[in-house]
């Protein structure tokens, strides 16, 4: 039995969320490096001129990634193992011979 799109989405959504959070964090760090370090603009600060949202966003993104990647990995493994066990059970009518009782 192949995985349907819906089941695949349910299985790998937490991992995708963690990957998206890491990608957004990398983009945020690139923004801070280019505009802050290379161009010298006030892009982020916690105690002076400039916005404070980049540090808040970085914190939220890292917490999201730190939670969703391990949980998503365990979830995907559990769903995959459960599906494999469910599909490994021989059932009558799927090409497997019927159980014959010998009296």
C-alpha positions in Angstrom: 0.0 0.0 0.0 1.5 3.3 -1.0 1.1 6.4 1.1 -1.5 8.8 0.0 -0.8 12.5 -0.2 -2.9 13.2 2.9 -1.1 10.6 4.9 2.3 11.8 3.7 1.4 15.4 4.7 0.3 14.2 8.1 3.4 12.1 8.6 6.0 14.7 7.5 4.4 18.0 8.4 6.3 18.5 11.7 9.6 17.9 10.0 8.6 20.3 7.2 7.8 22.9 9.8 11.2 22.5 11.5 12.9 22.8 8.1 11.0 25.9 7.3 11.9 27.4 10.6 15.6 26.7 10.0 15.4 28.2 6.5 13.7 31.3 7.8 16.3 31.6 10.5 19.1 31.3 7.9 17.4 34.0 5.8 17.1 36.3 8.9 20.8 35.8 9.7 21.7 36.6 6.1 19.6 39.8 6.4 21.3 40.8 9.6 24.8 40.1 8.2 24.3 41.9 4.9 22.5 45.0 6.2 24.0 45.1 9.7 27.7 44.0 9.3 28.4 44.8 5.6 26.4 48.0 5.2 26.5 49.2 8.8 22.8 49.9 9.1 21.0 49.7 12.5 19.0 46.5 11.7 18.8 45.0 15.2 19.5 46.0 18.8 18.4 45.2 22.2 19.5 48.4 23.9 19.8 51.2 21.4 18.7 52.5 18.0 17.1 50.0 15.7 14.3 47.4 15.9 14.2 44.5 18.3 12.0 42.2 16.2 15.0 40.3 14.6 16.0 38.9 18.0 12.5 38.0 18.9 12.0 36.3 15.5 15.3 34.4 15.8 14.3 33.1 19.3 10.8 32.0 18.1 12.3 30.3 15.0 15.0 28.4 16.9 12.5 27.3 19.6 10.1 26.1 16.8 12.9 24.2 15.1 14.2 22.8 18.4 10.8 21.4 19.2 9.4 20.3 15.8 12.5 18.6 14.4 13.0 15.9 17.1 9.2 15.5 17.6 8.7 15.3 13.9 11.4 12.7 13.5 9.9 10.5 16.2 6.4 11.1 14.8 7.4 10.1 11.3 9.2 7.0 12.5 6.3 5.9 14.6 3.8 6.4 11.8 6.0 4.6 9.3 6.6 1.7 11.6 2.9 1.4 12.5 2.0 1.5 8.8 4.6 -1.2 8.0 3.3 -3.4 10.8 -0.3 -2.9 9.7 0.6 -3.8 6.1 2.7 -6.8 7.1 -0.3 -8.6 8.6 -1.5 -11.4 6.2 -5.1 -10.9 5.4 -7.4 -13.2 3.5 -8.1 -12.0 0.0 -4.8 -10.2 -0.7 -3.1 -13.1 -2.4 -2.2 -14.9 0.8 -3.5 -18.5 1.2 -6.3 -19.0 3.6 -5.4 -20.6 6.9 -6.5 -24.2 6.9 -7.2 -26.0 10.1 -6.2 -29.6 10.3 -8.6 -31.8 12.4 
